[in-house]
Structure formats: structure tokens, C-alpha cells
Amino acid sequence: MNLRGLAGSRVSIIDDGQQIAGTCGGRMDPPTNYISPETYDQVTVIKGPQTVRYGPVGSAGTVLFEREHDGYTVSGFEGEQA
């Protein structure tokens, strides 16, 4: 991913509220290597260091990958002891 000609640690990647980073110290695998955009409900691009709402800001910008989480509609549970 390249945002304003910048990439790597200058782009902050947020996956469902958590910042992710590549695992290779030599930067051979970017954080977006672990993202499949088609599995997310919304992708938001925030250009530049305009907000600190999502943690440390990359100088190029922040990309948010978000899913809608449907919770349980019925609280509690039932069961039988065997």
C-alpha cells in the first residue's frame, strides 16, 4: 500500500480497532499482507497525521479496516447436566 508516495511504518494500519505491524524486521512483509479487504464491511483512509484517535499516527496516513460485529440477541444459556 502506498499513500502519498509513502509506505511501510509511515502508514498506520488499524484492523478492527487494533494496530497491526509486519512481522519481518527487514520490512519484507507489510501489515496489509495479512488483510483481505473483501472480508471487511468498511475501509476508511485518513490522509496525513490528522488524528491521534487510533494510536500512533503514520506520517502518510491511517487506514481503518472495520467489520460489523453482530452480538447475541438472547442473553444467558441453557443446558443439562450429563
QUIMONOR-V229896 format. One record per residue. N is the residue number from 1. RES is the residue in one small letter. PHI is phi in whole degrees, -180 to 180 (999 if undefined). NEAR is the number of other C-alpha atoms within 10 Angstrom. D_FIRST is the distance of its C-alpha to the first C-alpha in Angstrom with 1 decimal. Layout:
N:RES:PHI:NEAR:D_FIRST ; N:RES:PHI:NEAR:D_FIRST
This chain:
1:m:999:13:0.0 ; 2:n:-131:11:3.7 ; 3:l:-123:18:6.6 ; 4:r:60:12:10.0 ; 5:g:78:7:9.4 ; 6:l:-116:14:8.5 ; 7:a:-148:16:6.2 ; 8:g:67:20:8.1 ; 9:s:-72:16:11.0 ; 10:r:-82:17:10.7 ; 11:v:-114:26:8.3 ; 12:s:-88:25:10.7 ; 13:i:-109:27:10.1 ; 14:i:-114:21:13.4 ; 15:d:-110:19:14.7 ; 16:d:49:14:18.1 ; 17:g:89:13:19.1 ; 18:q:-120:12:18.1 ; 19:q:-75:16:15.5 ; 20:i:-119:16:14.0 ; 21:a:-136:19:13.0 ; 22:g:-68:17:12.6 ; 23:t:-95:11:16.1 ; 24:c:-87:10:16.3 ; 25:g:-64:7:17.8 ; 26:g:-88:7:16.6 ; 27:r:59:12:12.9 ; 28:m:-86:11:12.9 ; 29:d:-130:14:11.2 ; 30:p:-70:19:8.2 ; 31:p:-57:22:9.2 ; 32:t:-70:17:7.2 ; 33:n:-63:11:9.5 ; 34:y:-101:12:12.2 ; 35:i:-109:14:11.2 ; 36:s:-113:9:12.8 ; 37:p:-54:12:12.2 ; 38:e:-69:8:15.6 ; 39:t:-93:10:17.4 ; 40:y:-107:15:16.7 ; 41:d:-85:11:19.0 ; 42:q:-150:12:16.8 ; 43:v:-124:14:13.3 ; 44:t:-122:11:13.5 ; 45:v:-111:12:11.4 ; 46:i:-112:15:13.5 ; 47:k:-81:16:13.1 ; 48:g:66:16:14.4 ; 49:p:-84:16:16.7 ; 50:q:-85:13:18.9 ; 51:t:-146:13:19.7 ; 52:v:-111:10:20.6 ; 53:r:-61:7:21.3 ; 54:y:-107:15:18.5 ; 55:g:96:13:19.3 ; 56:p:-56:12:18.1 ; 57:v:-95:19:15.9 ; 58:g:-77:21:12.9 ; 59:s:-67:18:13.9 ; 60:a:-83:22:10.9 ; 61:g:156:22:11.1 ; 62:t:-131:27:11.2 ; 63:v:-120:22:9.8 ; 64:l:-103:20:12.9 ; 65:f:-110:21:13.4 ; 66:e:-129:17:17.2 ; 67:r:-118:14:20.0 ; 68:e:-86:9:23.5 ; 69:h:-104:8:25.9 ; 70:d:-92:6:29.4 ; 71:g:-89:7:32.0 ; 72:y:-72:7:35.4 ; 73:t:-91:6:38.0 ; 74:v:-113:6:41.0 ; 75:s:-86:6:41.5 ; 76:g:84:6:43.4 ; 77:f:-156:5:44.3 ; 78:e:-128:4:47.5 ; 79:g:-167:5:48.7 ; 80:e:-125:4:51.8 ; 81:q:-82:3:53.0 ; 82:a:-85:3:53.7
